[in-house]
Amino acid sequence: MNTSQTISKPMKPYALVTGASSGIGYEYAKVLAERGYNLIVVSNEDSMTDRARQISMLYPDIDVVPCVKDLGTQSAARELYEWVHEQGLEVEVLINNAGVYHFKDFLDDTEAFNTLILNLHMHTLAMLCYYFAKDMVSRHKGYIINMSSITSDYGIQRLATYSSTKGFVRLFSRSLHVELKAQGVNVTCVRPGAVATPLYNLNPTLQKIGLTLGFIITPQRLAKKGVRAMFAGKSSISPGIFTKILGMVAYIPICVLKPLRRWV
């Protein structure tokens, strides 16, 4: 695990953001910095250190601690939790944002990728909640965002693992919200539709059209809405009008999906 050489520990609490080197996670980090939180920013990309430096330049009063770590293993959550405690950092906000995406049939993808997405979206996310929420409950204060997806409402071809794991996140977050609310910890599930990030490999022209028509949301807007919902105590949020409409008509019968297989 690569970290910065010297870690200062001001009294302000920390927000831990996974998948923070780009896209939605990077925007979450900036939104929380604007609210005065120190940051622990985690990613498996070496660029995380440089991105942390950029955030520090934007918010010089904020302590930004980078951590380069692969969260796609069974032991990752425990290792990250132990490392944070070794540094004496107090996490008040946990943003479970790290994720991966392939638009590919389940059997056509690799064993390594299928193992990674199952670990990252479910096991690591759940266990980070387990470890850090225990500390939050002991302080009777804490906030958690778990990133799901509008696809969590239905299974669709070439998104078998993605939509199914996001379905786990949706149901897990709902249960955890009820369990922890009375103990001072709020859990919010954020369920976006299409987001303008490199993760989805969207054609630039189609992305521009989608943004103009409101079918696609920017990561900046998504992060602001997610954080606002979290601090407002909401259990879930589906940002964007199109996302809400899609959520209401999400059920697609198998008899419709089978013919679509010819074209999609």
Secondary structure, DSSP 4 states (H G I P E B T S, - for coil): -EE-S-----SS-EEEEESTTSHHHHHHHHHHHHTT-EEEEEESSTTHHHHHHHHHHH-TTS-EEEEE----STTHHHHHHHHHHHTT--EEEEEE-------S-GGGS-HHHHHHHHIIIIIIHHHHHHHHHHHHHHHT-EEEEEE--GGGGS--TT-HHHHHHHHHHHHHHHHHHHHHGGGTEEEEEE--SEESSGGG---HHHHHHHHHHTSEE-HHHHHHHHHHHHHTT-SEE--SHHHHHHHHT----HHHHHHHTTT-
